[in-house]
Amino acid sequence: MPYCSDAQPTEETQGRASLNFSYLCTMNKTELAHVCKALLQEKMLEAETAMKAAQESANSNEKSSMGDKYETGRAMGQLDRDMHAKRLAALQVDYRNLLKIDTNITHAVIELGALVQTDTFWYWIAVALGPVVLNQNKFMVLSPQSPLAQVLLGKKAGDVITFNAKKMKILNVY
């Protein structure tokens, strides 16, 4: 499937081609959502596995003549388990939030679910995942709470933003 930036409509083909162009970008949002879901599922499985391993480690510490060492090892294992449990819970929230995004909507302004093309990069406002590669193209998947997303939210195509002392022009919003 062609990448949306490869199919920029010209003045001659503006009518029919722009509809097709928006369709291609919507398809890429749908594919991007599938990739993000798979990444989150993988991270959730890793967190769950690490949580179980930490719990088993804490449970398997045997009492020795050095009683304090046993208690310390058990407490450390429990802290490790709790850390992984919090990570798993946060990933589950992100996954549920991702499922709520309708990738078939083309946005006029940048909001949750918008795919944003700037003169420097592509951004998808969804959940905090960072860089994601799809069809050999790189997208930055941002949480709406991230500093960059906070600057982007509410903007539209043609607007110029400044982030970290760098200017970016918003070319398109899908």
VEXTIBA-492552 format. One record per residue (C-alpha): residue number from 1; residue in one letter; y, x, z negated. Coordinates in steps of 0.02 Angstrom, whole numbers, plus 32768, in hexadecimal, padded with zeros to 4 digits. Example, Ala and Ser with C-alpha at 12.3 -4.5 7.8 and 13.67 -1.06 7.14 Angstrom:
residues 2
NODE/num/residu/yy/xx/zz
NODE/1/A/7F1F/8267/7E7A
NODE/2/S/7FCB/82AC/7E9B
END
This chain:
residues 174
NODE/num/residu/yy/xx/zz
NODE/1/M/8000/8000/8000
NODE/2/P/80AB/8044/802B
NODE/3/Y/811C/8075/7F9B
NODE/4/C/81B5/8006/7F8D
NODE/5/S/8231/8092/7FAE
NODE/6/D/81DB/80B7/8054
NODE/7/A/820A/800D/809A
NODE/8/Q/82C6/8004/8083
NODE/9/P/830B/7F77/80F0
NODE/10/T/8390/7FA3/816F
NODE/11/E/8423/7F36/81A4
NODE/12/E/83C0/7F00/823E
NODE/13/T/8329/7EC6/81D9
NODE/14/Q/8384/7E89/813E
NODE/15/G/8347/7DD4/813F
NODE/16/R/828B/7DDB/8156
NODE/17/A/8273/7E90/8120
NODE/18/S/82CC/7E7D/8079
NODE/19/L/8252/7DF3/8049
NODE/20/N/81C1/7E63/8079
NODE/21/F/8212/7EF5/801C
NODE/22/S/8221/7E8D/7F7C
NODE/23/Y/816C/7E58/7F91
NODE/24/L/8133/7F0E/7F9C
NODE/25/C/8193/7F39/7EFD
NODE/26/T/8148/7EA3/7EA4
NODE/27/M/809C/7EE0/7ED9
NODE/28/N/80C4/7F8C/7E93
NODE/29/K/80FB/7F3C/7DEE
NODE/30/T/8055/7EE1/7DE5
NODE/31/E/7FF5/7F81/7E09
NODE/32/L/8061/7FDE/7D8C
NODE/33/A/803A/7F5A/7D08
NODE/34/H/7F7F/7F73/7D28
NODE/35/V/7F8F/802F/7D14
NODE/36/C/7FF4/801A/7C74
NODE/37/K/7F73/7F9F/7C2E
NODE/38/A/7EE8/801C/7C51
NODE/39/L/7F4B/80A9/7BFE
NODE/40/L/7F6D/803F/7B64
NODE/41/Q/7EB6/800C/7B59
NODE/42/E/7E84/80C3/7B62
NODE/43/K/7F01/80F2/7AD9
NODE/44/M/7EC5/8060/7A6C
NODE/45/L/7E11/809B/7A7E
NODE/46/E/7E44/814D/7A4F
NODE/47/A/7EA3/810F/79B6
NODE/48/E/7E12/80A0/7980
NODE/49/T/7D96/812F/7995
NODE/50/A/7E06/81A6/7933
NODE/51/M/7E1E/8123/78AA
NODE/52/K/7D62/810A/7898
NODE/53/A/7D43/81C6/7896
NODE/54/A/7DC5/81DE/780D
NODE/55/Q/7D78/8151/77A7
NODE/56/E/7CCA/819C/77B9
NODE/57/S/7D0E/8246/7786
NODE/58/A/7D5F/81FB/76EC
NODE/59/N/7CC0/819E/76BE
NODE/60/S/7C4E/8233/76DA
NODE/61/N/7CA7/82A9/7662
NODE/62/E/7C28/82C9/75D9
NODE/63/K/7C59/82DF/7526
NODE/64/S/7C48/8392/74F1
NODE/65/S/7C68/83F2/7452
NODE/66/M/7D18/8405/7493
NODE/67/G/7D46/834D/7474
NODE/68/D/7DFC/835D/74A7
NODE/69/K/7DCB/83A8/754F
NODE/70/Y/7D5E/8310/7571
NODE/71/E/7DEA/8297/7547
NODE/72/T/7E69/82FA/75AF
NODE/73/G/7DF5/82FE/7647
NODE/74/R/7DD3/8245/7637
NODE/75/A/7E8D/821D/7627
NODE/76/M/7EB6/8288/76BF
NODE/77/G/7E2F/822F/7724
NODE/78/Q/7E77/8187/76F0
NODE/79/L/7F28/81BD/7721
NODE/80/D/7EE6/81F7/77C9
NODE/81/R/7E8E/8150/77E1
NODE/82/D/7F2C/80F0/77B4
NODE/83/M/7F92/8155/7831
NODE/84/H/7F19/812B/78BD
NODE/85/A/7F14/8074/7886
NODE/86/K/7FD3/8069/7894
NODE/87/R/7FCC/80BA/7940
NODE/88/L/7F46/803E/7977
NODE/89/A/7FAD/7FAA/7936
NODE/90/A/8048/7FE7/7995
NODE/91/L/7FE3/7FFD/7A35
NODE/92/Q/7F9C/7F4E/7A23
NODE/93/V/804D/7F08/7A13
NODE/94/D/8080/7F68/7AB0
NODE/95/Y/7FE7/7F25/7B0C
NODE/96/R/800F/7E70/7ADB
NODE/97/N/80C4/7E89/7B11
NODE/98/L/808C/7ED0/7BB8
NODE/99/L/801E/7E38/7BD6
NODE/100/K/80B7/7DC7/7BC2
NODE/101/I/8116/7E19/7C52
NODE/102/D/8115/7DB6/7CF4
NODE/103/T/810E/7E3A/7D7E
NODE/104/N/812E/7DB7/7E05
NODE/105/I/81E3/7D9F/7DD1
NODE/106/T/826A/7DFD/7E31
NODE/107/H/82F9/7E20/7DB9
NODE/108/A/83B2/7E1C/7DE7
NODE/109/V/83E3/7E7D/7D4B
NODE/110/I/8383/7EFC/7CE7
NODE/111/E/831E/7EA9/7C5D
NODE/112/L/826C/7EAD/7C1A
NODE/113/G/81F5/7EB7/7CAF
NODE/114/A/8275/7EFC/7D2A
NODE/115/L/8245/7F89/7D9F
NODE/116/V/82DF/7FF5/7DB6
NODE/117/Q/8300/8070/7E43
NODE/118/T/838A/80EE/7E20
NODE/119/D/83C5/817E/7E8A
NODE/120/T/835B/81F1/7E1D
NODE/121/F/82C0/8193/7DE4
NODE/122/W/8260/80EE/7DD5
NODE/123/Y/825B/8095/7D2C
NODE/124/W/81F8/7FFF/7CF1
NODE/125/I/8238/7FA7/7C56
NODE/126/A/8199/7F72/7BFE
NODE/127/V/814A/7FD9/7B70
NODE/128/A/815A/808C/7B34
NODE/129/L/80DF/80EB/7B9F
NODE/130/G/8146/8173/7BF1
NODE/131/P/811D/81B6/7C9E
NODE/132/V/8097/8159/7D00
NODE/133/V/8058/818A/7DAC
NODE/134/L/802D/8101/7E29
NODE/135/N/8000/8122/7EDF
NODE/136/Q/803F/81D5/7ECD
NODE/137/N/80E9/8195/7E90
NODE/138/K/812F/81B0/7DE2
NODE/139/F/8179/8122/7D7A
NODE/140/M/81C4/8131/7CCD
NODE/141/V/8185/809F/7C65
NODE/142/L/8205/807B/7BDD
NODE/143/S/820A/800C/7B46
NODE/144/P/82A3/7F9B/7B46
NODE/145/Q/82CF/7FED/7A9F
NODE/146/S/82D6/809D/7AE8
NODE/147/P/8383/80EE/7AF5
NODE/148/L/837F/80F3/7BB4
NODE/149/A/8345/803E/7BC2
NODE/150/Q/83D0/800B/7B4B
NODE/151/V/844E/8056/7BC5
NODE/152/L/83F8/8005/7C5C
NODE/153/L/83E3/7F55/7C15
NODE/154/G/8459/7ED6/7C62
NODE/155/K/848A/7F48/7CF4
NODE/156/K/846D/7F1C/7DAB
NODE/157/A/845B/7F73/7E53
NODE/158/G/84F6/7FD7/7E7D
NODE/159/D/8525/7FFC/7DC8
NODE/160/V/8537/80B0/7D8F
NODE/161/I/84FF/80E3/7CE0
NODE/162/T/8512/8182/7C7C
NODE/163/F/8482/81BD/7C11
NODE/164/N/847C/8267/7BBC
NODE/165/A/851A/8299/7C1B
NODE/166/K/84C4/8275/7CC2
NODE/167/K/84FB/81EC/7D39
NODE/168/M/847A/817F/7D8E
NODE/169/K/8499/80FB/7E10
NODE/170/I/842B/8060/7E0B
NODE/171/L/83F1/8044/7EBC
NODE/172/N/8381/7FAB/7EA6
NODE/173/V/833B/7F3A/7E20
NODE/174/Y/8296/7EDD/7E3C
END
